[in-house]
Structure formats: C-alpha cells, structure tokens
Amino acid sequence: MDKNSFAPRPPMGWNSYDYYDTNVTEADVLANAEYMAMNLKPYGWEYVVVDIQWYAYDTASMREKFQYIPFGRKEMDAYGRLLPCPEKFPSARGGAGFRELAARIHELGLKFGIHIMRGIPRAAAEAHLPVLGTDTTADMVADPASICGWNPDMYGVRDTPAGQAYYDSLLALYTSWGVDFIKCDDICVTNLYPTRLYSGRHEIEMLHRAIARCGRPIVLSLSPGPALLEQSAHYRKYANMWRVTDDFWDTWPALRSMFDTCERWQDHVSAGCYPDCDMLPLGLLGKGFGQERPTNFTPAEQQTMLTLWCIFSSPLMLGAELTKLDTRTLTMLQNPELLRLENGRFRARQVRRDEESRVWAAVDPQTGEWYLALFNLSERTMPISASLAECAGMLAEYRLADARFGAEVWSGRLLAWDGDAILAEVEPHGVRLLHMEPQ
C-alpha cells in the first residue's frame, strides 16, 4: 500500500486534548463523534482522535503536581502493549481494547484515531514481558537512554529486529481494533536531547514499516514540533503529517508566528504529506486542565487562523467540546468555500510580507481556480492590496484562471479587480479571503 494514498486530502476531525487533556471518557468521545456525524461530516470532518493517556488510571488526580503521574498504573496486555483504561472506556473490559468504540464511530461514517507515545512502556521492560512473535523480552527491546522529557511512560525502542517486531505487534493490535489514524508523540522532534533532536528517526521508519505490514490504511501523524526543516524529506517519505509548531494555543503572538512557520514549510506540502499547524483552539477549551473557558481568539483572529491553516493545506483538528459549539463557530466550520481549500489539490505560496500584513495565494492546478488571502497583522483597520502579476509570479508553474471578481469567503461580498490590482479594507488581526473561479 502507498502511504500517500491514506490521506488524499489533509485530515480533518476532532481531537480530545484541548478540552479533556488526559481525562476523556468513552461517553465523551461518543458524544463528540455523534455531533460531528450530524453537523460536520457533510463538510469533510471525519476523524475522531482519542489523545494522550487513554491507558492510564487516576489521570488528572494529581494535577497540582503532575500532568502525567510518574509510574502511575497503566492497563497493559501480556505482551507489553497498552490497552484502554476500563474505568474510562467500559467497552474495553476483558482486553477488548478499542474495538467496540471504533466500530460505533465507523457506524457513524467516521474514522477512529488514537494518540500513542514513541516507544515501549517502562513497566513492560521492568516486568521483562515477552515481545509477541519473538523469544525476546521487552527489557532487551527498550532503550533506557531514550526517554521523553515531559512524559514518564515509555522507553525508546532499539533499532533491532525484535524492536521492529514490537511495533509490528502494536499495529496488529490496532488493526484488530479498527484504528484509522495514529498520532505518535515524542518522535517528530526529541527535544530532550539538544544534540540529537531527531533521535526517534529509526522509530518513525519502524512505525511506517509496521503500518505497511498491517494491511490497513492508517494515517501516521508525528508530534510534537517544531519539526526539523532539514528532515523534511524524511517526514514526507515515512509519515502523512508532522507538527511544525510546539503545542499551539489561543494567543495572538502564537498565531502571528505561524505565518513565519508556514512560510518556511510552504514548499513541502504534497499529496498525502502535510506539515501540521496543530489543533484549532476554538469554542470551549480547558476542562481537563482545571477550568472550562472560551477561546481567547477574537472572531477576526478565528477567521485568520482558519484561513491560514486552509490556504496552507494544514490538517484541521478541532480542540473544542463539539457538543457545546456556538452557532457562529459551527457556521465557520461549515463554510464550503473555505473548506474547498482542503481538497488536497491546492498549492499555495506566500506572495508578499511586511511587518503589518501578509498576502497568500493558492491554486488548484486541475481547474485553475485560486484563492487570495489578505491578512492584517496590525492593530488598526487598514487597506491591503495585491496584484495579479505578483500572484501569478509566485505561482508561475501553474495557470491562474481569469476572474473579474473575487467572492469574499467570510462575508459573501464580491470584490472587483481594478485593472491588475485588488484592494480591501481589513480589520485588525483579520483577513479577506477571495475565491477566484474561472469565468
């Protein structure tokens, strides 16, 4: 199987982390999945991803001291493979894993994903558990010199045949559950080791091989960021998406800095391979961190974030509690003209930048239709312009369709070209996104 065919367009869905942190339950996941199936699936949203520590007991019980409890109790099978905690996921009792939950999500017409940490559980190594299909034990597979700086659950896996067998056994298990998406953490960059920032390189390759052998098209997402630009070819060869930023939260400085990040990665987007700008902190967030709160982004900043992610062809993963989405946010997430940018065909370039604004353009090479985004990074309303010549110059390898008007995606207004130029007033931290269809 060609891994690039697993994600013909940037994956779009929901991830439990921004709202629930480590404490999401089966009931929570199903409620969000049912909402997605009813309200977002027709617009391309399809993945439901259970994030970190679904295997751990007592999560969030020591929040004042630890996000991840050191040496806490984990649910695990006889071969050192983590299983869902049955206190949070009742259908997982008796070693059933995520099989029933995944089946219920598939019945909704959606796809099921899980978060994993790079490596093998420390508890499996300390108990000398066997590696399935080998005469080797977990302590011989584990590399105690390879750990995560922020999560205490795992050791890295050695680059050996037995190490590969362990990853193969994981993917066999996940295939039996019906997993469609894996977000692997502490692997895109291993930032505990400043002289070995890519020490998980071989484990990316092992995961890739295990997916290829399992017989199921499972999308592979790598975290955390910021990804290493010099490793872009390796990411593209072995993964479908990789985080180009550290955890992204709802502050204007973080959003403003994403323009520079996207500029650096704009030439590394291709079919099945997507630099990932991280989750979308919209709606209500933070319950698992101690207090439910609304996003700090203004409506203008929310449109800016969604426009940048889409014109760049980043995957879209919602961090909100979907069942509590307000009407305005839901309407943004159902905008078909915006989400057309996520069809997997558009190729984008930054056209112009200065301290107060950015201009981006993206074209579909098959149809010639294109989009123009005018971003205002300043604190005042200001006019922003772009010329057809500069857009065509940045996308010179493609043909831009002739268009006399651009339909503004967020307002529905038509803006006309004045000769070679187009001009729009843009509010502070806001955007005008124009859709240029062939005449």
C-alpha positions as CSV (number, residue, x, y, z in Angstrom):
1,M,0.0,0.0,0.0
2,D,1.2,3.5,-0.8
3,K,1.0,5.5,2.4
4,N,0.4,8.7,0.4
5,S,-3.0,7.3,-0.6
6,F,-4.0,7.1,3.0
7,A,-4.6,10.8,3.2
8,P,-5.5,12.1,-0.3
9,R,-6.5,15.4,1.4
10,P,-5.4,16.9,4.7
11,P,-7.1,15.0,7.6
12,M,-10.0,16.9,9.2
13,G,-11.5,15.9,12.6
14,W,-11.6,16.3,16.3
15,N,-9.0,15.6,19.0
16,S,-9.8,15.3,22.7
17,Y,-6.8,17.0,24.1
18,D,-7.6,20.7,24.2
19,Y,-10.8,20.2,26.1
20,Y,-10.2,17.0,28.1
21,D,-6.4,16.7,28.4
22,T,-5.8,13.2,29.8
23,N,-9.3,12.6,31.2
24,V,-11.6,11.9,28.2
25,T,-14.0,9.1,28.6
26,E,-15.8,6.7,26.2
27,A,-19.0,8.7,26.7
28,D,-17.3,12.0,25.9
29,V,-15.8,10.5,22.7
30,L,-19.1,9.2,21.5
31,A,-21.0,12.4,22.2
32,N,-18.4,14.4,20.2
33,A,-18.5,11.8,17.4
34,E,-22.3,11.9,17.2
35,Y,-22.2,15.6,17.0
36,M,-19.6,15.5,14.2
37,A,-21.6,13.0,12.2
38,M,-24.7,15.1,12.4
39,N,-23.2,18.6,11.9
40,L,-19.7,18.4,10.4
41,K,-19.3,15.2,8.5
42,P,-21.0,16.5,5.3
43,Y,-18.3,19.2,5.2
44,G,-15.4,16.8,5.3
45,W,-14.7,16.5,9.0
46,E,-14.3,12.7,9.7
47,Y,-11.6,11.8,12.2
48,V,-12.3,11.3,15.9
49,V,-9.0,11.0,17.8
50,V,-8.5,10.0,21.5
51,D,-5.5,11.8,22.8
52,I,-2.9,11.0,25.4
53,Q,-3.0,8.5,28.3
54,W,-6.2,6.6,27.4
55,Y,-4.4,3.7,29.0
56,A,-3.8,5.3,32.4
57,Y,-5.7,5.2,35.7
58,D,-6.2,8.2,38.0
59,T,-5.4,10.8,35.3
60,A,-5.7,14.4,36.5
61,S,-5.9,13.3,40.1
62,M,-2.6,15.0,40.9
63,R,-3.0,17.9,38.6
64,E,-1.4,20.4,41.1
65,K,1.8,18.3,40.9
66,F,1.9,16.4,37.6
67,Q,0.2,16.4,34.2
68,Y,1.4,12.8,33.8
69,I,1.7,10.8,37.1
70,P,5.2,9.2,37.3
71,F,5.0,5.4,37.5
72,G,1.2,5.5,37.6
73,R,-1.0,2.5,37.0
74,K,-1.4,1.5,33.3
75,E,-3.6,-1.0,31.6
76,M,-1.4,-3.4,29.6
77,D,-1.6,-6.9,28.0
78,A,0.8,-9.8,28.5
79,Y,3.0,-8.6,25.5
80,G,3.6,-5.1,26.9
81,R,1.0,-3.4,24.7
82,L,-1.0,-0.6,26.3
83,L,-4.8,-1.1,26.5
84,P,-7.6,1.4,27.2
85,C,-8.3,2.0,30.9
86,P,-11.7,0.3,31.5
87,E,-12.6,2.9,34.1
88,K,-12.7,5.5,31.3
89,F,-13.6,3.1,28.5
90,P,-16.0,0.5,29.8
91,S,-16.3,-1.3,26.5
92,A,-12.6,-2.1,26.7
93,R,-13.1,-4.5,29.7
94,G,-11.7,-8.0,29.3
95,G,-9.0,-6.9,26.9
96,A,-11.4,-5.9,24.2
97,G,-9.4,-2.7,23.6
98,F,-11.0,0.0,21.4
99,R,-12.8,-2.5,19.2
100,E,-16.3,-1.6,20.2
101,L,-15.7,2.2,20.3
102,A,-14.1,2.2,16.9
103,A,-17.0,0.1,15.5
104,R,-19.5,2.6,16.8
105,I,-17.6,5.5,15.3
106,H,-17.4,3.7,12.0
107,E,-21.1,3.1,12.1
108,L,-21.5,6.9,12.2
109,G,-19.5,7.1,8.9
110,L,-16.4,8.5,10.7
111,K,-12.8,7.3,11.3
112,F,-11.2,6.5,14.6
113,G,-7.7,7.6,15.8
114,I,-5.6,7.3,18.9
115,H,-2.6,9.0,20.4
116,I,0.5,6.9,21.3
117,M,3.9,7.7,22.8
118,R,7.0,6.7,21.0
119,G,8.5,3.5,22.4
120,I,7.6,0.7,24.8
121,P,6.1,1.0,28.3
122,R,8.7,1.2,31.0
123,A,6.5,-1.1,33.1
124,A,6.8,-3.7,30.3
125,A,10.6,-3.5,30.3
126,E,10.8,-3.7,34.1
127,A,8.5,-6.8,34.1
128,H,10.5,-8.5,31.3
129,L,7.3,-9.1,29.3
130,P,7.7,-11.1,26.1
131,V,7.6,-9.4,22.7
132,L,4.9,-11.1,20.7
133,G,6.3,-13.4,18.0
134,T,9.8,-13.4,19.3
135,D,11.9,-15.1,22.0
136,T,13.0,-11.6,23.2
137,T,11.7,-9.7,26.2
138,A,10.8,-6.0,26.5
139,D,13.8,-5.2,28.6
140,M,16.0,-6.2,25.6
141,V,14.0,-4.1,23.2
142,A,13.8,-1.0,25.4
143,D,16.5,1.7,25.3
144,P,16.7,3.2,28.8
145,A,18.9,6.0,27.5
146,S,16.0,7.2,25.2
147,I,13.2,8.8,27.2
148,C,10.7,11.7,26.8
149,G,11.4,14.8,28.8
150,W,7.8,15.5,29.6
151,N,6.0,12.2,29.8
152,P,7.3,9.3,32.1
153,D,5.5,6.3,30.5
154,M,7.9,5.0,27.9
155,Y,11.4,4.0,26.9
156,G,12.5,4.3,23.3
157,V,12.8,1.1,21.2
158,R,16.1,-0.1,19.9
159,D,16.7,-0.4,16.2
160,T,16.7,-4.2,16.1
161,P,14.6,-6.9,14.5
162,A,12.9,-7.5,17.9
163,G,12.2,-3.8,18.2
164,Q,10.5,-3.9,14.8
165,A,8.6,-7.0,16.0
166,Y,7.3,-4.9,18.9
167,Y,6.0,-2.2,16.6
168,D,4.5,-4.8,14.3
169,S,2.7,-6.3,17.3
170,L,1.3,-2.8,18.1
171,L,-0.1,-2.3,14.6
172,A,-1.5,-5.8,14.5
173,L,-3.4,-4.9,17.7
174,Y,-4.5,-1.5,16.4
175,T,-5.7,-3.1,13.2
176,S,-7.8,-5.6,15.1
177,W,-9.4,-2.6,16.9
178,G,-10.1,-0.7,13.6
179,V,-7.8,2.2,14.1
180,D,-7.6,4.6,11.1
181,F,-5.2,7.3,12.5
182,I,-2.2,7.3,14.8
183,K,-0.8,10.4,16.4
184,C,2.7,9.4,17.7
185,D,4.3,11.8,20.2
186,D,7.9,12.5,21.2
187,I,9.0,11.5,17.8
188,C,8.7,14.4,15.3
189,V,11.5,16.0,17.4
190,T,13.1,14.6,20.5
191,N,13.8,17.9,22.2
192,L,15.1,16.4,25.4
193,Y,18.3,15.8,23.5
194,P,19.6,19.1,22.0
195,T,22.4,17.3,20.2
196,R,20.1,14.5,19.0
197,L,16.9,16.3,18.1
198,Y,15.9,13.5,15.7
199,S,16.9,10.5,17.8
200,G,13.5,8.9,17.0
201,R,14.3,8.7,13.3
202,H,14.5,4.9,13.3
203,E,11.3,4.6,15.2
204,I,9.4,6.7,12.6
205,E,10.7,4.2,10.0
206,M,9.7,1.2,12.2
207,L,6.2,2.6,12.6
208,H,6.0,3.1,8.8
209,R,7.0,-0.5,8.2
210,A,4.6,-1.8,10.7
211,I,1.7,0.2,9.1
212,A,2.7,-1.1,5.7
213,R,2.6,-4.7,7.0
214,C,-0.6,-4.5,8.9
215,G,-2.8,-4.4,5.9
216,R,-4.9,-1.4,7.0
217,P,-4.5,2.2,5.6
218,I,-3.6,4.0,8.9
219,V,-2.7,7.7,8.7
220,L,0.6,8.5,10.6
221,S,0.8,11.8,12.3
222,L,4.1,12.9,14.1
223,S,4.3,15.2,17.2
224,P,5.4,17.3,18.8
225,G,7.0,20.2,17.0
226,P,8.6,22.3,15.8
227,A,9.6,19.8,13.1
228,L,13.1,20.0,11.7
229,L,13.1,21.6,8.2
230,E,16.3,19.7,7.3
231,Q,14.4,16.4,7.9
232,S,11.5,17.3,5.5
233,A,12.3,14.6,3.0
234,H,12.3,12.0,5.8
235,Y,9.0,13.2,7.1
236,R,7.4,13.1,3.7
237,K,8.8,9.6,3.0
238,Y,7.5,8.0,6.2
239,A,4.6,10.0,7.5
240,N,1.4,11.7,6.4
241,M,1.6,14.7,8.7
242,W,4.1,16.3,11.1
243,R,3.8,19.1,13.6
244,V,5.6,22.3,12.5
245,T,5.0,24.0,15.8
246,D,5.0,23.3,19.5
247,D,1.6,23.0,21.2
248,F,-0.5,25.8,19.6
249,W,-2.8,27.7,21.9
250,D,-5.1,30.7,21.6
251,T,-2.8,33.7,21.8
252,W,-2.2,36.3,19.1
253,P,1.6,36.1,19.3
254,A,1.4,32.3,18.7
255,L,-0.9,32.9,15.7
256,R,1.2,35.7,14.3
257,S,4.3,33.5,14.5
258,M,2.6,30.8,12.5
259,F,2.8,33.0,9.4
260,D,6.6,32.7,9.5
261,T,6.3,28.9,10.2
262,C,4.1,28.4,7.2
263,E,6.4,30.4,5.0
264,R,9.3,28.1,5.9
265,W,7.2,25.0,5.1
266,Q,5.2,26.1,2.1
267,D,7.3,24.1,-0.4
268,H,6.9,20.9,1.5
269,V,3.2,20.2,1.0
270,S,2.3,17.4,-1.3
271,A,-0.4,14.8,-1.8
272,G,-0.6,12.6,1.3
273,C,2.1,14.7,3.1
274,Y,1.1,17.7,5.2
275,P,3.0,20.0,7.5
276,D,0.7,20.3,10.5
277,C,-0.1,23.6,12.2
278,D,-1.6,21.8,15.2
279,M,-5.1,21.8,16.6
280,L,-7.6,24.6,16.3
281,P,-8.4,26.0,19.8
282,L,-11.9,27.1,19.1
283,G,-15.1,27.1,21.1
284,L,-14.8,25.9,24.7
285,L,-11.5,24.6,25.9
286,G,-9.6,23.5,29.0
287,K,-12.0,21.5,31.2
288,G,-9.3,18.8,31.7
289,F,-6.8,21.4,32.7
290,G,-9.0,22.6,35.6
291,Q,-11.3,25.2,34.1
292,E,-13.6,25.3,31.1
293,R,-13.1,28.5,29.2
294,P,-13.9,30.0,25.8
295,T,-11.2,30.5,23.3
296,N,-9.2,33.7,23.7
297,F,-9.2,34.4,20.0
298,T,-11.5,37.2,18.7
299,P,-13.8,36.4,15.8
300,A,-11.4,38.1,13.4
301,E,-8.5,36.0,14.8
302,Q,-10.5,32.8,14.4
303,Q,-11.1,33.6,10.7
304,T,-7.4,34.4,10.3
305,M,-6.4,31.1,11.9
306,L,-8.8,29.0,9.8
307,T,-7.8,30.8,6.6
308,L,-4.1,30.4,7.2
309,W,-4.5,26.7,8.1
310,C,-6.7,26.0,5.0
311,I,-4.7,28.0,2.4
312,F,-1.6,26.3,3.6
313,S,-3.3,22.9,3.4
314,S,-2.7,22.1,7.0
315,P,-4.7,19.2,8.6
316,L,-7.6,20.6,10.6
317,M,-8.2,19.1,14.1
318,L,-10.7,20.7,16.3
319,G,-9.9,21.0,20.0
320,A,-13.3,22.2,21.2
321,E,-16.0,20.4,23.0
322,L,-18.2,19.9,20.0
323,T,-21.5,19.4,21.8
324,K,-21.1,23.0,23.2
325,L,-20.2,24.8,19.9
326,D,-21.9,28.1,19.5
327,T,-23.8,28.8,16.2
328,R,-21.2,31.3,14.9
329,T,-18.3,28.9,15.4
330,L,-20.2,26.0,13.8
331,T,-21.1,28.2,10.8
332,M,-17.4,29.0,10.3
333,L,-16.6,25.2,10.4
334,Q,-19.3,24.5,7.8
335,N,-18.1,27.1,5.2
336,P,-17.8,25.1,2.0
337,E,-15.8,27.8,0.1
338,L,-13.2,27.8,2.9
339,L,-13.0,24.0,3.2
340,R,-12.6,23.7,-0.6
341,L,-9.0,24.6,0.0
342,E,-8.7,21.3,1.9
343,N,-9.3,19.1,-1.2
344,G,-5.7,18.0,-1.4
345,R,-5.0,19.7,-4.8
346,F,-4.3,23.3,-3.9
347,R,-0.8,24.6,-3.9
348,A,0.0,27.8,-2.0
349,R,2.7,30.4,-1.8
350,Q,3.2,33.5,0.3
351,V,3.0,36.3,-2.2
352,R,4.2,39.2,0.0
353,R,5.1,40.0,3.6
354,D,5.8,43.1,5.7
355,E,5.5,43.9,9.4
356,E,1.8,44.7,9.2
357,S,0.4,42.3,6.6
358,R,0.8,39.0,4.7
359,V,-0.6,38.0,1.3
360,W,-1.0,34.4,0.3
361,A,-2.4,32.7,-2.9
362,A,-3.3,29.1,-3.6
363,V,-4.3,27.5,-6.9
364,D,-5.9,24.2,-7.9
365,P,-3.7,23.1,-10.9
366,Q,-6.5,20.9,-12.3
367,T,-9.1,23.7,-12.6
368,G,-7.1,26.9,-12.4
369,E,-9.4,28.3,-9.7
370,W,-7.5,30.1,-7.0
371,Y,-7.8,31.9,-3.7
372,L,-6.2,35.1,-2.5
373,A,-5.8,35.9,1.3
374,L,-5.1,39.4,2.6
375,F,-4.1,39.2,6.2
376,N,-3.9,42.2,8.5
377,L,-1.4,41.6,11.3
378,S,-1.6,45.2,12.7
379,E,-3.7,46.8,15.4
380,R,-5.7,49.0,13.1
381,T,-8.0,48.6,10.2
382,M,-6.0,49.1,7.0
383,P,-6.3,48.6,3.2
384,I,-4.3,45.7,1.8
385,S,-3.8,45.2,-1.9
386,A,-2.4,42.6,-4.2
387,S,-1.7,42.5,-7.9
388,L,-2.5,39.7,-10.3
389,A,1.1,39.9,-11.6
390,E,2.7,39.2,-8.2
391,C,0.3,36.3,-7.5
392,A,1.0,34.8,-10.9
393,G,4.7,35.3,-10.4
394,M,4.7,33.4,-7.1
395,L,2.7,30.6,-8.7
396,A,4.4,30.7,-12.1
397,E,4.3,26.9,-12.6
398,Y,0.5,27.0,-12.6
399,R,-2.2,28.7,-14.6
400,L,-4.4,31.1,-12.6
401,A,-7.9,31.3,-14.0
402,D,-9.1,34.6,-15.3
403,A,-11.5,36.2,-12.9
404,R,-13.0,39.7,-12.9
405,F,-14.4,39.4,-9.3
406,G,-13.4,37.6,-6.2
407,A,-16.1,36.3,-3.8
408,E,-15.1,37.0,-0.2
409,V,-15.4,33.7,1.6
410,W,-16.3,35.1,5.1
411,S,-18.8,37.8,4.1
412,G,-20.0,36.7,0.7
413,R,-19.3,40.1,-0.8
414,L,-17.9,40.4,-4.3
415,L,-14.7,42.4,-4.8
416,A,-13.7,43.6,-8.3
417,W,-10.3,43.8,-9.8
418,D,-9.3,47.3,-10.8
419,G,-7.1,46.5,-13.7
420,D,-4.3,44.4,-12.3
421,A,-5.0,45.1,-8.6
422,I,-7.5,44.3,-5.9
423,L,-7.9,46.3,-2.7
424,A,-9.8,45.5,0.5
425,E,-10.1,47.1,3.9
426,V,-9.2,44.5,6.6
427,E,-9.9,44.8,10.3
428,P,-7.1,44.3,12.9
429,H,-5.9,40.7,13.1
430,G,-8.4,39.9,10.4
431,V,-8.4,38.6,6.8
432,R,-10.2,38.8,3.5
433,L,-10.2,35.5,1.6
434,L,-11.2,35.8,-2.1
435,H,-12.2,32.9,-4.2
436,M,-11.4,33.3,-7.9
437,E,-13.4,31.0,-10.1
438,P,-12.8,30.6,-13.8
439,Q,-15.1,32.8,-15.9
